Structure formats: structure tokens, C-alpha cells
Amino acid sequence: MDLIHHEVQEGQLCAQHCLNTLLQCPVFDALQLASIAQQLDSEENRRMAEGSSEEYSKFLQQPSCNMDDSGFFSVQVIMKALEVYGLSAKHWNHPDLKAAREYPSENFAAFICNLNQHWFTIRKIGLQWFNIDSCKSGPTLISDTYLEVYLKQVELEGYTVFVVLGNLPYCQADEVLTKTPLDPSLYNATNSSKKKNRSKDSKPAPLPDVKTESVEEIRRKRLAKFCGESSSVSSESQANEPSVKPIDEGSSLQGEEITISQEDSDLDRAIALSLQQL
């Protein structure tokens, strides 16, 4: 579904991807989130300065807890970024949400999930729910009945689930999918087909099965043809012949041609001597 905004994981910028997929528009970049993190650092710096000088000195020696060079941004940065669009977030298990948790598909519009430094969005677009994870190849459709089970599964995996509160901004996908919801069977089949095609494309094409003949076999056939003999060789003569190793595929064909040419010359001289003796 091309209308649904999805971002592929880039470095450790999953917090940025999570916010943009939640808002269904690439409104935040690393510089904007870093600016928010610096504002939070300044506020923390100001509060710590009001305390003892020893604690403040230790605080100044520590790196920022709101961002780092890898692209990680803290929960506080995410919450501050949501405020820009009049949104907020509460923990899924917050007492205020107890009644609403019984019917999550009807009472909420979006969730953001966090484990360590990874963030992803679960959002309702139109009349359907989607898992929009930057570590996946695309959005995954979630049925209303499965949503509650999926949220519990995510929690069991160690994720912290936040409920997004407020009115999400308009997006075109929301309007389109409200009028024409996706057929789950067709959507899942399309995604499955794309994954299979990518898997097939990633495999190298098999090498053709090429049969090779040894130099000795070529020489024997030419000698049989010259003497007017049949191309087939009796089983008795084959048993007495020494075994010949096949040519290594990496060997040079030019060397084979030179060897065959020399043997042909020796064969011609031997035949000429035999005719002289007759």
C-alpha cells in the first residue's frame, strides 16, 4: 500500500521513523529531534545548577541522556515532539486507561512501542490497523480482533507500549482507506509474493551443467575415425585402458588445443612411417 507512509530503518533513527509513520508524513529529521534534545539538556542543566555544586559538577561531566551520535533519542524527546502536534502519550497500563483498554480498537487511534533503542508505530488508518515498523519491509495489517492479543504479545517481548492521545493530523491514506478498506487476504498475499520475489532475486542463478571430455578421449575418437573403426569401443578394451581424470574446469583451453595439435602431428608421422614400410 503505497499511500501508507513507511520508512526503512536508517542507522539508529527508529525514533524519527516512529514519529513520521505515526504522523504519516516525514515531518521530523535528526536535526530537529537533536534540537529538542538540546533544549531538554538545557532545562536539566538549569535544574541541576540549583542544587549542590558537587552534584552539578558531576552532571556536567556526563554525556547527554536525551541523544547520542548513533541517532538514539530518549522517551522525553519523543514526548516533546508529540506536543508540537498537540499530541501526548500515556503508558498502556496507566490507571486512567483501564476502562478503555477493554476495547482498544474502538477507543484508541495509535500506539508507539519501545524496547531499548527501538521504536515502532501501531496506528489505525481508515478503518484498519497497521503495524508500521521501520525494521520491516512494509506495513502489516492487523485485524481489530487480533489487536488486543498483539499488544499483549508485544508487552511479553519486553516492549513498553504507549497510547497516543489527541487528534492525529490528516493524511490521504486515512481518507482513501475509509472509503475502500483493504482486503486482508489480497493484501497479505501481495506482501508474501513480494517477499518471495526478493528472496528469489537474492539467490545467484545456477551454473549450467557442462559436460567435458578429456584430451585422451578426443585423441582416441580421432584415431578411430582415421582408421575407419567404429566410434564405440569394446568393453574389453575399455577395461584395459588406464583411467583418465577429467579436465579441471579452471584449466586453460588453450593448453588443451596445443596438446591435441601435437598429438595429431605425432599420429600423422607414425602413419606415414607405416605406409613407407609397406
N, C-alpha and C positions, 0 to 999 in steps of 0.2 A: 504494500500500500504506500505509494509514493507521496501521498498527501500528508501522511503522518511524519512529523519531523523526528528523525533519528540520527544520532551522531555516533560514529565509531570511535572506540577508545583511543585516545592520544596521550601517551605518557601516563601521568597520574592525574589527569584533568577530569576525572569522573564526576567531581562536584560540579564543575562547569557544565558537563554534558547532562547531568541530572537536572539542573536548573533550566537549561534550554529546552530539554524534552518535556519538562513539566509545563513550561510556558508555551511550548510548541513554536518556538522562534529563537534563532541564535542571538539573543539579546545580551548575553554576558560573555566576556572573554577573560583570559587570565589576568590582564592588566587591570580590568575593572574590579575583579574579585580581590586582587592584591591591594588595590586602593582601599577597599573595605577592610581588609585585614590590617592595614597600617593604621586606619582610624581606630580600630579596636585596640591595637597595641598602644596607641597614644592615650586612650582612655584608661587602660590598665596601668600605664606608666604614671599617669596623673594620680590615680588612686593609691598606688604603692608609694608615691612620694609623700603622701600624707602620713604614712606610718613611720616606723623607726628607720634610721639611716642605714643600719646594718642590713635589714631585710631589703631595703630599696637597692642597696649596692649589689646584693646577690641577684636580685631580679634583673638588673641591667646586664649582668653577665650571661644570662640565659638567652637562648635563641627564641624567636617568636613561636608562640604556641598556636597561632592562627594560620600560619602558612609556612611552606619551606620551598626550596629550589626545585623539588620534584614536581610541583603542581598541586600538592596537597593543600586543602583548605578546611578549616575547622567547622564544627557544627555552628558555632557563633557566626561565622561568615555566611553560611547558608541562610540562617535565620534573618540576618541583617539584609541579605539580598532579597529575600521574600518580602520584607517590609517595603521595598521600593515599589512593589506592585500591589500593596495593600493586602498582602497575604501573611499568614502566620502558620505555625505548626505546633502540634502537641503530641506528646508520646501516646502511642496507641492504647496503652494501659492506663491512661490518665483517668481518675475517678469521674471527671466531668463527661467522659465519653462512654461510660458504662452502658447506658441505655441504647445509644446509637450503634454500639458495636454489634448488637444482635442482628442488624440488617445493614452491613457495610456497603453493599452495592446500591442501596437506596439512599443512605444517609450521608455518604461522602462522595467527593469528586476526584480525589487523588491522594496518593501516599508517596512518601520518599523513604527509602530504606538505606541503612548504613551499617557496614561491617568493616572495622579498622579504617582503611582509607578509601574504601569503595562505596559509591553511592549509585542508586538507580531509582527510576520513577515507575510507579504503577498508577495509571491515570484512566479515567473514563473519557472516551472521545465519542461523541454522538450518543448512542445507546449501548455501547460496548466498552469493556475494559481491556486495557493493553499493558503488558509488561514491556517497558521501553528501557532496555539495559544496553549501555554502550559496549559491553563485552560480548553482546550477541550480534548476529548478522542483521537482525531487524526486529521490529515489534512482534510480540507474541500475544495472540488473542486469548483472553481469559473469560470463561463464562461467568455469569452472575452467581450461579450456584457453587462454582468452584472457588470464587474469590476468597471467601472466609477460610476455606481449607488451605488455600495457597498462602495467605497471610500467616497462619499458624505454622505452616511449614517453613516459611522464611524466618520466623522467630526461632524455631527449633535449630535452624542452621547458624544461629548466633547474631542475626541482624537485629538492629534497633529500628522499629517501624514508627514513623511519624505520620500523623494525619494532617493533611494540608487544609487549612480553614480559610474561607474567603471566596470571592468570585474570581475564577480564573479568567484571564483575558481571552477575547475572541480569537478563534483560529478557523481557517477554512475547512480543515478536516472535520471539525466538530459539526459544522453545518451540513457537509456532504453526507457524513455517516449517520446523521439524524434522519435524513430523508431516505437514504439507501444503506442500511446496515450490511455488513459483510456476511457472506455465507460462511460459517465456520469450517465446513467440510472442504469448500473450494479454497479458502484462504490457507488452511493448514496444508492441503495438498500442493498448492503452489509453492509454499515455503519449503516443503520437503523436497520437491522437484529441484528447486534452486540449489539446495544443499548437496543433492546427489550429483548435479551437473558440475558444481565446483569441485566435488571430490573426484569425479572422473577426469576433469581437466587437469587436476594437480598431479595425476599419475602419468609417468612417461609412457609413450607409445611402445609396445613390444617390438623387439628387433625381429626382422624377417628370418625364417628358418632357411638358411642357405646350405646346400649340400656341397661339399668339396671333394675333389679327387686328388689322390697322391700323385706325385711325379711318376712313380713306378707303375701305377695303373694306367696313366696316359701313355707311357712308353710301351707297355705290353699291348695296348689296343692298337697302336700304330704299327707295331711289328706284326701282329696278327693280320691286319689289313694288307700289309705289304706282301706277305707270304700267301695270301688267299685263304687263310684259315677262317673258321667261324669265330665270331666275336665271343661266343660262350666258351668257357674253359671247363675242362672235365674236373669232377670233384677230386680225382686222384692227384691231378697236377696242383690243384689249389691247396691240398693238404701238405704237399711238399714245398710249397712256396713259403719263404720267410714272411713273418708278419710285418706289415708296413704301417708306421704311425701316420695319422692324418696330418695335414699341414696346419700349423698354428695359424689362427685367423689373423693374428697380428703380424705375420711374416710378410715379406715383400714379394709381390707377384712378379716383379722384375727379375728377381733371383731365380724363380721357377722357370721363366721363359729362357734364361741363359742356359740353365741346366738341361732343359729339354732340347734346345738347339744343339748343344754339344753332343748329347747322346744320339741325336739324329745323324750328326756328322760321322760319329764312330760307327753307327749302324750301316751307313752308306759305304764307308770304306771296307767294312767286313764283307758286305755283299759283293763289292767289286772284286776283291781278292778271291772269293769263292768262284766267281764266274771265270777268272783267269785260269784257275786250277782246272776247271772243266775244259 
